[in-house]
């Protein structure tokens, strides 16, 4: 199974560049992003689900 990271572009608690740096440093991969903030599941659920659906084989 491949590890993937999906991050909200407007997250002010964990800014996108912070998430990108940690993901590269620890996993050696880049992140995928969706619009939204820290609580993306509440503010942009459709965008989150569409991002996750792209991961399906």
Secondary structure in CASP SS format (residue, H / E / C, confidence):
PFRMAT SS
TARGET T0000
AUTHOR 0000-0000-0000
METHOD secondary structure of the structure
MODEL  1
X C 1.00
X C 1.00
X C 1.00
X C 1.00
X C 1.00
X E 1.00
X E 1.00
X E 1.00
X C 1.00
X C 1.00
X C 1.00
X C 1.00
X C 1.00
X C 1.00
X C 1.00
X H 1.00
X H 1.00
X H 1.00
X H 1.00
X H 1.00
X H 1.00
X H 1.00
X H 1.00
X H 1.00
X H 1.00
X H 1.00
X H 1.00
X C 1.00
X C 1.00
X C 1.00
X C 1.00
X E 1.00
X E 1.00
X E 1.00
X C 1.00
X C 1.00
X C 1.00
X C 1.00
X C 1.00
X H 1.00
X H 1.00
X H 1.00
X H 1.00
X C 1.00
X H 1.00
X H 1.00
X H 1.00
X H 1.00
X H 1.00
X H 1.00
X H 1.00
X H 1.00
X H 1.00
X C 1.00
X C 1.00
X C 1.00
X C 1.00
END
